[in-house]
Amino acid sequence: MPGEPRHRRSDLVEIARQAMADRGLEADFPPAAIRQLDALDGPAADTGLRDLTGLPWCSIDNDDSLDLDQLSVSQPGSDGNLRILVAVADVDALVSKDSPIDQHARFNTTSVYTAAQVFPMLPEKLSTGWTSLNAGEDRVAVVIEYDVAADGSTANSAVGRARVRNRAKLAYPSVGAWLEGTGPLPDTAAKAGIEAQLRSQDLAAQQLRQLRFERGALELETIEPRAVFDGDRVVDLKVERANRARELIEEFMIAANEVTARFLAGRKVSSLRRVVRVPERWPRIVEVARDYGDHLPAEPDSKALEEFLARRRRADPLRFPDLSLVIVKLLGRGEYVVERSGQAAVGHFGLAIRDYTHSTAPNRRFPDLVTHRQIKAALAGGQPPYTDGELDSLASHCTEKEDDAEKVERQVRKSAAALLLESRIGQRFDGVVTGASDKGTWVRVFDPPVEGKLVQGWQGVRVGQKLRVKLISTDFEHGFVDFARTG
């Protein structure tokens, strides 16, 4: 029928699988990994670990997340501070180094989250089952602890292993709305009796956040809409906005990763660090600020950059995501590097911190699994399981494959947008010009949040200009969306 979409979710799955293959990522688990999985019979056994199952742990993640990597809980700390405990799934307890499942995880290095299908790094029997911190089930975990003072500083950190139990599986939207006073306490949280827990955790997170921004952490906002399906059809694109619940988890994970990095350095154990270097293209960032009538110092300064970004967010929230994307590209991508004992840390320019590793998502990221193995060896007083040479190779490989995974996700997002709009040819939309160069002029329409090429009427338009456009064509296979200016 006219106006009916020509493509379905199954076509999007094929796009995703081809994109995986094109980027050298394995969409399926090899037979040896399946045989290893079949030989497992349940979660890792408790081997006399510290018992923390009585604490009111909870998880907060996306509504549809089933691979739960971390839990959090707060307690009274020393000197009136709040003590935060972060429990992270101990994947290594079931997936040993160099086993077939581990080899597949090492090859892909990350789960790939596409609109069509999730390609998990670990088999779902593990990542959403036996190594997931599921509600009401005992699990072994790596536990990272630290006190948070009123000024946001941390102290008295510790890393160990324990047995834990998730008391409440919560989601960002509902918890965020409640913390911000726009929604009720989620039923799951009410039944678990953790209202006070969430309040105290939110307080600690905001203290951590305030100090990070005082030190120059960057608050950026980019638009990466998720496809919403009704059966086999894409019916909408949803942008997930920041809220207090997301900030809570973000701050706790950043602090936990700092603690982990310092723990390994203190034990003189080499580690994979996650870094964003001081930007080589800082002069171009200075030019961008100048184009907005603002000023940045000649030498890289994250605090000055964040102050500029904050001014732009207040002055023009509509275009702030587009400025954010420009700055992200100029900062350069994050990467993994090896820090050896006694070596100066590269640091993370965007987070404004010196010591930072990845350790809080081992179901989804291979570097985190590597970090856990280094931690467990250090706790046991044994030799690290990875040589410095192995870590060097892993750092390069993980950086490369993460980039490949992001390109796959971006390609499928574009095809999902084309799929949503292919039955709406001829309709008109309000939008804003997001880019203009020799390669073309680009416009982002507001509802649904889709970016496409302005192929007619682009002459004389400027970046940031609001206009009215008509959708004239889509190309599902390539993810192209073309508009013509109408006003």
Residue pairs with C-beta under 8 A, 6 or more apart in sequence:
3 423
4 423
5 233
5 234
5 419
5 422
5 423
6 422
6 476
7 419
7 422
7 476
8 232
8 233
9 116
9 229
9 231
9 232
9 233
9 234
10 232
11 419
11 476
12 114
12 115
12 116
12 234
12 412
12 415
12 416
12 419
13 116
13 117
15 116
15 411
15 412
15 415
15 476
15 477
16 27
16 114
16 115
16 116
16 117
16 119
16 408
16 412
17 27
17 117
19 114
19 407
19 408
19 411
19 412
20 26
20 27
20 112
20 119
20 408
21 27
23 404
23 405
23 407
23 408
24 401
24 404
25 108
25 112
25 119
25 401
25 404
25 405
25 408
26 104
26 107
26 108
27 119
29 37
29 101
29 104
29 123
30 100
30 104
32 100
32 103
33 100
33 101
33 103
33 104
33 123
34 123
35 100
36 99
36 100
36 101
37 101
37 123
37 125
37 126
40 94
40 125
40 126
40 130
42 130
43 94
43 130
43 131
43 137
43 138
43 139
43 140
44 90
44 93
44 94
44 130
44 131
44 139
44 140
45 140
46 138
46 140
46 163
47 140
49 140
49 161
49 162
49 163
50 143
50 160
50 161
50 162
50 163
51 162
51 163
52 85
52 87
52 143
52 162
52 163
52 164
53 138
53 163
53 164
53 165
55 73
55 75
55 85
55 164
56 73
56 167
56 192
56 193
56 194
56 197
57 71
57 72
57 73
57 87
57 133
57 164
57 165
57 166
57 167
58 71
58 72
58 73
58 166
58 167
58 168
58 169
58 170
58 189
58 192
58 194
58 197
58 198
59 68
59 70
59 71
59 72
59 133
59 135
59 166
59 168
59 169
59 170
60 72
60 170
60 171
60 172
60 175
60 245
60 248
60 249
61 68
61 169
61 170
61 171
61 172
61 249
62 171
62 172
62 240
63 171
63 172
63 173
66 124
66 127
66 128
66 132
67 111
67 120
67 124
67 127
67 128
67 132
67 363
67 364
68 89
68 132
68 133
68 134
68 166
68 169
68 363
69 88
69 89
69 132
69 133
69 360
69 361
69 362
69 363
69 364
69 368
70 86
70 87
70 88
70 89
70 133
70 249
70 252
70 253
70 256
70 360
70 361
71 86
71 87
71 133
71 141
71 164
71 166
72 84
72 85
72 86
72 87
72 201
72 248
72 249
72 252
73 84
73 85
73 87
73 197
73 201
74 82
74 83
74 84
74 85
74 197
74 200
74 201
74 204
75 82
75 83
75 85
76 82
76 83
77 83
77 147
77 148
77 156
78 147
78 155
78 156
79 147
79 149
81 147
81 148
81 149
81 150
81 155
82 147
82 148
82 200
82 203
82 204
83 145
83 146
83 147
83 148
83 156
84 145
84 146
84 147
84 148
84 201
84 204
84 252
84 255
85 143
85 144
85 145
86 143
86 144
86 145
86 252
86 253
86 256
86 360
87 133
87 141
87 142
87 143
87 162
87 164
88 141
88 142
88 143
88 144
88 256
88 359
88 360
88 361
88 362
88 368
88 372
89 131
89 132
89 133
89 139
89 141
89 362
89 363
90 131
90 139
90 140
90 141
90 142
90 161
90 362
90 372
91 122
91 126
91 131
91 362
91 363
91 369
91 372
92 362
92 369
92 372
92 373
92 376
93 131
93 140
94 126
94 130
94 131
95 101
95 102
95 105
95 122
95 126
95 131
95 369
96 102
97 373
97 385
101 122
101 123
101 126
102 369
104 121
105 121
105 122
105 366
105 369
106 366
106 394
106 397
107 401
108 119
108 121
108 366
108 401
108 405
109 121
109 365
109 366
109 367
109 397
109 398
109 401
109 402
109 405
110 121
110 364
110 365
110 366
110 398
110 401
110 402
110 405
111 118
111 119
111 120
111 121
111 122
111 127
111 363
111 364
111 365
112 118
112 119
112 405
112 408
112 409
113 409
114 408
114 409
114 412
114 413
115 226
115 227
115 234
115 412
115 413
115 415
115 416
116 412
116 416
120 127
120 128
120 363
120 364
121 127
121 363
121 364
121 365
121 366
122 131
122 363
126 132
126 363
127 363
127 364
131 139
131 362
131 363
132 139
132 363
133 139
133 141
133 164
133 166
134 166
134 169
135 166
135 167
135 168
135 169
136 165
136 166
136 167
137 165
137 166
138 163
138 164
138 165
139 163
139 164
139 165
139 166
140 161
140 162
140 163
140 164
141 161
141 162
141 163
141 164
142 159
142 160
142 161
142 359
142 372
142 375
142 376
143 159
143 160
143 161
143 162
143 164
144 157
144 158
144 159
144 256
144 259
144 260
144 359
144 360
145 156
145 157
145 158
145 159
145 160
145 259
146 154
146 155
146 156
146 157
146 158
146 255
146 256
146 259
147 154
147 155
147 156
147 157
148 154
148 204
148 207
148 208
148 255
149 155
149 207
150 207
151 207
151 211
152 207
152 208
152 209
152 210
152 211
152 212
152 214
153 211
154 208
154 255
154 258
154 259
157 259
157 262
157 263
159 259
159 260
159 263
159 375
159 379
160 379
161 376
161 379
167 192
167 194
168 188
168 189
168 191
168 192
168 194
169 188
170 186
170 188
170 189
170 245
171 186
171 245
172 240
172 243
172 245
172 246
172 249
173 243
173 245
174 183
174 186
175 186
175 189
175 198
175 244
175 245
175 248
176 243
176 244
176 245
176 246
177 183
177 243
178 184
178 185
178 186
178 189
178 198
179 198
179 202
179 243
179 244
179 245
179 248
180 243
180 244
185 195
189 195
189 198
201 248
201 252
202 244
202 248
204 251
204 252
205 244
205 247
205 248
205 250
205 251
205 252
206 244
206 247
206 251
208 251
208 252
208 254
208 255
209 247
209 251
212 251
212 254
212 351
212 352
212 353
213 219
213 306
214 303
215 302
215 303
215 352
215 353
216 301
216 302
216 303
216 304
216 305
216 306
216 352
217 302
217 306
217 350
217 351
217 352
217 353
218 302
218 305
218 306
218 309
218 327
218 349
218 350
218 351
218 352
219 306
219 309
219 310
219 313
220 309
220 324
220 327
220 328
220 350
221 242
221 313
221 320
221 321
221 324
222 321
222 324
222 325
222 328
223 239
223 321
223 444
223 449
224 239
224 413
225 237
225 238
225 239
225 413
225 417
225 448
225 449
225 450
226 237
226 238
226 239
226 240
227 234
227 236
227 237
227 238
227 413
227 416
227 419
227 420
228 234
228 235
228 236
228 237
228 238
229 235
234 416
234 419
234 420
235 420
236 420
236 448
237 416
237 417
237 420
237 448
237 449
237 450
239 449
253 360
254 351
254 353
254 356
256 359
256 360
257 274
257 356
257 357
257 358
257 359
257 360
258 353
258 355
258 356
260 271
260 357
260 359
260 371
260 375
261 271
261 273
261 339
261 345
261 355
261 356
261 357
262 355
263 375
263 378
264 270
264 271
264 357
264 371
264 374
264 375
264 378
265 271
265 339
265 341
265 355
267 378
268 341
268 342
269 341
269 374
269 377
269 378
269 384
270 338
270 339
270 340
270 341
270 374
270 384
270 386
270 388
270 391
271 338
271 339
271 357
271 371
271 374
271 391
272 336
272 337
272 338
272 357
272 358
272 367
272 370
272 371
272 391
272 394
272 395
272 398
273 336
273 337
273 338
273 339
273 345
273 346
273 355
273 356
273 357
274 334
274 335
274 336
274 348
274 356
274 357
274 358
274 367
275 334
275 335
275 336
275 337
275 346
275 347
275 348
275 356
276 331
276 332
276 333
276 334
276 335
276 348
276 349
276 350
276 351
277 332
277 335
277 346
277 349
278 300
278 349
279 285
279 300
279 330
279 331
279 332
279 349
280 332
281 330
281 331
281 332
282 299
282 300
283 298
284 330
285 296
285 305
285 327
285 330
285 331
286 296
286 297
286 298
288 323
288 326
288 327
288 330
289 295
289 296
289 308
290 296
292 308
292 312
294 308
294 311
294 312
296 304
296 305
296 308
297 304
300 349
302 349
302 350
302 352
303 352
305 327
309 320
309 323
309 324
309 327
312 320
312 323
313 320
316 323
316 464
318 432
319 432
319 464
322 432
322 434
322 435
322 444
322 463
322 464
331 349
331 350
333 399
333 403
334 348
334 350
335 395
335 399
336 358
336 367
336 394
336 395
336 396
336 398
336 399
337 346
337 395
338 388
338 391
338 392
338 395
339 345
339 346
340 388
345 354
345 355
347 353
347 354
347 355
347 356
348 354
348 356
357 367
357 371
358 365
358 367
358 368
358 371
359 368
359 371
359 372
359 375
360 368
361 368
362 368
362 369
362 371
362 372
366 394
366 398
367 394
367 398
370 386
370 391
370 394
373 384
373 385
373 386
374 384
374 385
374 386
377 383
377 384
377 385
378 384
386 394
411 479
412 479
413 479
414 478
414 479
414 480
414 481
415 476
415 477
415 478
415 479
417 448
417 450
417 451
417 452
417 479
417 481
418 474
418 475
418 476
418 478
418 479
418 480
418 481
419 476
420 448
420 450
421 448
421 450
421 471
421 474
421 481
422 474
422 476
424 471
425 471
425 472
425 473
425 474
426 470
426 471
426 472
427 470
427 471
428 468
428 469
428 470
428 471
428 486
429 445
429 446
429 447
429 468
429 469
429 470
429 471
429 483
430 445
430 446
430 447
430 466
430 467
430 468
431 443
431 444
431 445
431 446
431 466
431 467
431 468
431 469
431 483
432 443
432 444
432 446
432 464
432 465
432 466
432 467
433 441
433 442
433 443
433 454
433 461
433 462
433 463
433 464
433 465
433 467
434 442
434 443
434 444
434 451
434 463
435 441
435 442
435 463
436 442
436 458
436 461
436 462
436 463
440 453
440 454
440 455
440 458
441 453
441 454
441 458
441 461
442 451
442 452
442 453
442 454
443 451
443 452
443 453
443 454
443 467
443 469
443 483
444 450
444 451
445 451
445 452
445 469
445 483
450 481
451 481
452 471
452 480
452 481
452 482
452 483
453 480
453 481
453 482
453 483
454 461
454 469
454 483
454 484
454 485
455 472
455 482
455 483
455 484
456 472
456 483
456 484
456 485
457 484
457 485
457 486
458 485
461 467
461 485
467 485
467 487
468 485
468 486
468 487
469 483
469 484
469 485
469 486
470 483
470 484
470 486
471 481
471 482
471 483
472 482
472 483
472 484
473 480
473 481
473 482
474 480
474 481
474 482
475 481
